[in-house]
């Protein structure tokens, strides 16, 4: 499936699937928090651990969103 179709599916799920929307919102929230931590001049060890933790959580959310996209593709056949 090409990138345009993939983006169309994601946009559709954002409009129609509450679970997908919540996952995306959480992913964006974690992304902002990571950006804040990366922007620190002198991050502490705790900051670096938190950044690592948030990045793992973001990946988990991305996997969950990818699963929803895959399920949608199967249903749309």
Phi and psi in radians as a Rosetta constraint file:
Dihedral C 1 N 2 CA 2 C 2 CIRCULARHARMONIC -1.364 0.35
Dihedral N 2 CA 2 C 2 N 3 CIRCULARHARMONIC 2.938 0.35
Dihedral C 2 N 3 CA 3 C 3 CIRCULARHARMONIC -1.117 0.35
Dihedral N 3 CA 3 C 3 N 4 CIRCULARHARMONIC -0.666 0.35
Dihedral C 3 N 4 CA 4 C 4 CIRCULARHARMONIC -1.090 0.35
Dihedral N 4 CA 4 C 4 N 5 CIRCULARHARMONIC -0.811 0.35
Dihedral C 4 N 5 CA 5 C 5 CIRCULARHARMONIC -1.089 0.35
Dihedral N 5 CA 5 C 5 N 6 CIRCULARHARMONIC -0.685 0.35
Dihedral C 5 N 6 CA 6 C 6 CIRCULARHARMONIC -1.062 0.35
Dihedral N 6 CA 6 C 6 N 7 CIRCULARHARMONIC -0.786 0.35
Dihedral C 6 N 7 CA 7 C 7 CIRCULARHARMONIC -1.163 0.35
Dihedral N 7 CA 7 C 7 N 8 CIRCULARHARMONIC -0.613 0.35
Dihedral C 7 N 8 CA 8 C 8 CIRCULARHARMONIC -1.133 0.35
Dihedral N 8 CA 8 C 8 N 9 CIRCULARHARMONIC -0.702 0.35
Dihedral C 8 N 9 CA 9 C 9 CIRCULARHARMONIC -1.113 0.35
Dihedral N 9 CA 9 C 9 N 10 CIRCULARHARMONIC -0.775 0.35
Dihedral C 9 N 10 CA 10 C 10 CIRCULARHARMONIC -1.070 0.35
Dihedral N 10 CA 10 C 10 N 11 CIRCULARHARMONIC -0.758 0.35
Dihedral C 10 N 11 CA 11 C 11 CIRCULARHARMONIC -1.091 0.35
Dihedral N 11 CA 11 C 11 N 12 CIRCULARHARMONIC -0.728 0.35
Dihedral C 11 N 12 CA 12 C 12 CIRCULARHARMONIC -1.092 0.35
Dihedral N 12 CA 12 C 12 N 13 CIRCULARHARMONIC -0.787 0.35
Dihedral C 12 N 13 CA 13 C 13 CIRCULARHARMONIC -1.135 0.35
Dihedral N 13 CA 13 C 13 N 14 CIRCULARHARMONIC -0.606 0.35
Dihedral C 13 N 14 CA 14 C 14 CIRCULARHARMONIC -1.068 0.35
Dihedral N 14 CA 14 C 14 N 15 CIRCULARHARMONIC -0.601 0.35
Dihedral C 14 N 15 CA 15 C 15 CIRCULARHARMONIC -1.479 0.35
Dihedral N 15 CA 15 C 15 N 16 CIRCULARHARMONIC -0.488 0.35
Dihedral C 15 N 16 CA 16 C 16 CIRCULARHARMONIC -2.040 0.35
Dihedral N 16 CA 16 C 16 N 17 CIRCULARHARMONIC -0.239 0.35
Dihedral C 16 N 17 CA 17 C 17 CIRCULARHARMONIC -2.104 0.35
Dihedral N 17 CA 17 C 17 N 18 CIRCULARHARMONIC 1.899 0.35
Dihedral C 17 N 18 CA 18 C 18 CIRCULARHARMONIC -1.067 0.35
Dihedral N 18 CA 18 C 18 N 19 CIRCULARHARMONIC -0.697 0.35
Dihedral C 18 N 19 CA 19 C 19 CIRCULARHARMONIC -1.092 0.35
Dihedral N 19 CA 19 C 19 N 20 CIRCULARHARMONIC -0.793 0.35
Dihedral C 19 N 20 CA 20 C 20 CIRCULARHARMONIC -1.073 0.35
Dihedral N 20 CA 20 C 20 N 21 CIRCULARHARMONIC -0.762 0.35
Dihedral C 20 N 21 CA 21 C 21 CIRCULARHARMONIC -1.072 0.35
Dihedral N 21 CA 21 C 21 N 22 CIRCULARHARMONIC -0.750 0.35
Dihedral C 21 N 22 CA 22 C 22 CIRCULARHARMONIC -1.133 0.35
Dihedral N 22 CA 22 C 22 N 23 CIRCULARHARMONIC -0.713 0.35
Dihedral C 22 N 23 CA 23 C 23 CIRCULARHARMONIC -1.098 0.35
Dihedral N 23 CA 23 C 23 N 24 CIRCULARHARMONIC -0.744 0.35
Dihedral C 23 N 24 CA 24 C 24 CIRCULARHARMONIC -1.128 0.35
Dihedral N 24 CA 24 C 24 N 25 CIRCULARHARMONIC -0.747 0.35
Dihedral C 24 N 25 CA 25 C 25 CIRCULARHARMONIC -1.076 0.35
Dihedral N 25 CA 25 C 25 N 26 CIRCULARHARMONIC -0.739 0.35
Dihedral C 25 N 26 CA 26 C 26 CIRCULARHARMONIC -1.147 0.35
Dihedral N 26 CA 26 C 26 N 27 CIRCULARHARMONIC -0.713 0.35
Dihedral C 26 N 27 CA 27 C 27 CIRCULARHARMONIC -1.047 0.35
Dihedral N 27 CA 27 C 27 N 28 CIRCULARHARMONIC -0.783 0.35
Dihedral C 27 N 28 CA 28 C 28 CIRCULARHARMONIC -1.140 0.35
Dihedral N 28 CA 28 C 28 N 29 CIRCULARHARMONIC -0.656 0.35
Dihedral C 28 N 29 CA 29 C 29 CIRCULARHARMONIC -1.080 0.35
Dihedral N 29 CA 29 C 29 N 30 CIRCULARHARMONIC -0.825 0.35
Dihedral C 29 N 30 CA 30 C 30 CIRCULARHARMONIC -1.108 0.35
Dihedral N 30 CA 30 C 30 N 31 CIRCULARHARMONIC -0.643 0.35
Dihedral C 30 N 31 CA 31 C 31 CIRCULARHARMONIC -1.074 0.35
Dihedral N 31 CA 31 C 31 N 32 CIRCULARHARMONIC -0.747 0.35
Dihedral C 31 N 32 CA 32 C 32 CIRCULARHARMONIC -1.116 0.35
Dihedral N 32 CA 32 C 32 N 33 CIRCULARHARMONIC -0.730 0.35
Dihedral C 32 N 33 CA 33 C 33 CIRCULARHARMONIC -1.127 0.35
Dihedral N 33 CA 33 C 33 N 34 CIRCULARHARMONIC -0.706 0.35
Dihedral C 33 N 34 CA 34 C 34 CIRCULARHARMONIC -1.101 0.35
Dihedral N 34 CA 34 C 34 N 35 CIRCULARHARMONIC -0.773 0.35
Dihedral C 34 N 35 CA 35 C 35 CIRCULARHARMONIC -1.062 0.35
Dihedral N 35 CA 35 C 35 N 36 CIRCULARHARMONIC -0.699 0.35
Dihedral C 35 N 36 CA 36 C 36 CIRCULARHARMONIC -1.078 0.35
Dihedral N 36 CA 36 C 36 N 37 CIRCULARHARMONIC -0.772 0.35
Dihedral C 36 N 37 CA 37 C 37 CIRCULARHARMONIC -1.163 0.35
Dihedral N 37 CA 37 C 37 N 38 CIRCULARHARMONIC -0.706 0.35
Dihedral C 37 N 38 CA 38 C 38 CIRCULARHARMONIC -1.182 0.35
Dihedral N 38 CA 38 C 38 N 39 CIRCULARHARMONIC -0.425 0.35
Dihedral C 38 N 39 CA 39 C 39 CIRCULARHARMONIC -1.441 0.35
Dihedral N 39 CA 39 C 39 N 40 CIRCULARHARMONIC -0.112 0.35
Dihedral C 39 N 40 CA 40 C 40 CIRCULARHARMONIC -1.192 0.35
Dihedral N 40 CA 40 C 40 N 41 CIRCULARHARMONIC 2.446 0.35
Dihedral C 40 N 41 CA 41 C 41 CIRCULARHARMONIC -1.184 0.35
Dihedral N 41 CA 41 C 41 N 42 CIRCULARHARMONIC -0.765 0.35
Dihedral C 41 N 42 CA 42 C 42 CIRCULARHARMONIC -2.328 0.35
Dihedral N 42 CA 42 C 42 N 43 CIRCULARHARMONIC 1.392 0.35
Dihedral C 42 N 43 CA 43 C 43 CIRCULARHARMONIC -1.155 0.35
Dihedral N 43 CA 43 C 43 N 44 CIRCULARHARMONIC 2.493 0.35
Dihedral C 43 N 44 CA 44 C 44 CIRCULARHARMONIC -1.472 0.35
Dihedral N 44 CA 44 C 44 N 45 CIRCULARHARMONIC 2.999 0.35
Dihedral C 44 N 45 CA 45 C 45 CIRCULARHARMONIC -1.069 0.35
Dihedral N 45 CA 45 C 45 N 46 CIRCULARHARMONIC -0.649 0.35
Dihedral C 45 N 46 CA 46 C 46 CIRCULARHARMONIC -1.134 0.35
Dihedral N 46 CA 46 C 46 N 47 CIRCULARHARMONIC -0.673 0.35
Dihedral C 46 N 47 CA 47 C 47 CIRCULARHARMONIC -1.076 0.35
Dihedral N 47 CA 47 C 47 N 48 CIRCULARHARMONIC -0.761 0.35
Dihedral C 47 N 48 CA 48 C 48 CIRCULARHARMONIC -1.161 0.35
Dihedral N 48 CA 48 C 48 N 49 CIRCULARHARMONIC -0.671 0.35
Dihedral C 48 N 49 CA 49 C 49 CIRCULARHARMONIC -1.130 0.35
Dihedral N 49 CA 49 C 49 N 50 CIRCULARHARMONIC -0.736 0.35
Dihedral C 49 N 50 CA 50 C 50 CIRCULARHARMONIC -1.138 0.35
Dihedral N 50 CA 50 C 50 N 51 CIRCULARHARMONIC -0.711 0.35
Dihedral C 50 N 51 CA 51 C 51 CIRCULARHARMONIC -1.049 0.35
Dihedral N 51 CA 51 C 51 N 52 CIRCULARHARMONIC -0.785 0.35
Dihedral C 51 N 52 CA 52 C 52 CIRCULARHARMONIC -1.078 0.35
Dihedral N 52 CA 52 C 52 N 53 CIRCULARHARMONIC -0.762 0.35
Dihedral C 52 N 53 CA 53 C 53 CIRCULARHARMONIC -1.088 0.35
Dihedral N 53 CA 53 C 53 N 54 CIRCULARHARMONIC -0.789 0.35
Dihedral C 53 N 54 CA 54 C 54 CIRCULARHARMONIC -1.129 0.35
Dihedral N 54 CA 54 C 54 N 55 CIRCULARHARMONIC -0.670 0.35
Dihedral C 54 N 55 CA 55 C 55 CIRCULARHARMONIC -1.130 0.35
Dihedral N 55 CA 55 C 55 N 56 CIRCULARHARMONIC -0.652 0.35
Dihedral C 55 N 56 CA 56 C 56 CIRCULARHARMONIC -1.135 0.35
Dihedral N 56 CA 56 C 56 N 57 CIRCULARHARMONIC -0.742 0.35
Dihedral C 56 N 57 CA 57 C 57 CIRCULARHARMONIC -1.110 0.35
Dihedral N 57 CA 57 C 57 N 58 CIRCULARHARMONIC -0.697 0.35
Dihedral C 57 N 58 CA 58 C 58 CIRCULARHARMONIC -1.055 0.35
Dihedral N 58 CA 58 C 58 N 59 CIRCULARHARMONIC -0.742 0.35
Dihedral C 58 N 59 CA 59 C 59 CIRCULARHARMONIC -1.114 0.35
Dihedral N 59 CA 59 C 59 N 60 CIRCULARHARMONIC -0.692 0.35
Dihedral C 59 N 60 CA 60 C 60 CIRCULARHARMONIC -1.084 0.35
Dihedral N 60 CA 60 C 60 N 61 CIRCULARHARMONIC -0.761 0.35
Dihedral C 60 N 61 CA 61 C 61 CIRCULARHARMONIC -1.125 0.35
Dihedral N 61 CA 61 C 61 N 62 CIRCULARHARMONIC -0.702 0.35
Dihedral C 61 N 62 CA 62 C 62 CIRCULARHARMONIC -1.083 0.35
Dihedral N 62 CA 62 C 62 N 63 CIRCULARHARMONIC -0.714 0.35
Dihedral C 62 N 63 CA 63 C 63 CIRCULARHARMONIC -1.086 0.35
Dihedral N 63 CA 63 C 63 N 64 CIRCULARHARMONIC -0.751 0.35
Dihedral C 63 N 64 CA 64 C 64 CIRCULARHARMONIC -1.119 0.35
Dihedral N 64 CA 64 C 64 N 65 CIRCULARHARMONIC -0.726 0.35
Dihedral C 64 N 65 CA 65 C 65 CIRCULARHARMONIC -1.141 0.35
Dihedral N 65 CA 65 C 65 N 66 CIRCULARHARMONIC -0.694 0.35
Dihedral C 65 N 66 CA 66 C 66 CIRCULARHARMONIC -1.079 0.35
Dihedral N 66 CA 66 C 66 N 67 CIRCULARHARMONIC -0.648 0.35
Dihedral C 66 N 67 CA 67 C 67 CIRCULARHARMONIC -1.118 0.35
Dihedral N 67 CA 67 C 67 N 68 CIRCULARHARMONIC -0.734 0.35
Dihedral C 67 N 68 CA 68 C 68 CIRCULARHARMONIC -1.130 0.35
Dihedral N 68 CA 68 C 68 N 69 CIRCULARHARMONIC -0.669 0.35
Dihedral C 68 N 69 CA 69 C 69 CIRCULARHARMONIC -1.106 0.35
Dihedral N 69 CA 69 C 69 N 70 CIRCULARHARMONIC -0.781 0.35
Dihedral C 69 N 70 CA 70 C 70 CIRCULARHARMONIC -1.076 0.35
Dihedral N 70 CA 70 C 70 N 71 CIRCULARHARMONIC -0.745 0.35
Dihedral C 70 N 71 CA 71 C 71 CIRCULARHARMONIC -1.103 0.35
Dihedral N 71 CA 71 C 71 N 72 CIRCULARHARMONIC -0.702 0.35
Dihedral C 71 N 72 CA 72 C 72 CIRCULARHARMONIC -1.084 0.35
Dihedral N 72 CA 72 C 72 N 73 CIRCULARHARMONIC -0.763 0.35
Dihedral C 72 N 73 CA 73 C 73 CIRCULARHARMONIC -1.041 0.35
Dihedral N 73 CA 73 C 73 N 74 CIRCULARHARMONIC -0.734 0.35
Dihedral C 73 N 74 CA 74 C 74 CIRCULARHARMONIC -1.134 0.35
Dihedral N 74 CA 74 C 74 N 75 CIRCULARHARMONIC -0.684 0.35
Dihedral C 74 N 75 CA 75 C 75 CIRCULARHARMONIC -1.247 0.35
Dihedral N 75 CA 75 C 75 N 76 CIRCULARHARMONIC -0.521 0.35
Dihedral C 75 N 76 CA 76 C 76 CIRCULARHARMONIC -1.388 0.35
Dihedral N 76 CA 76 C 76 N 77 CIRCULARHARMONIC -0.139 0.35
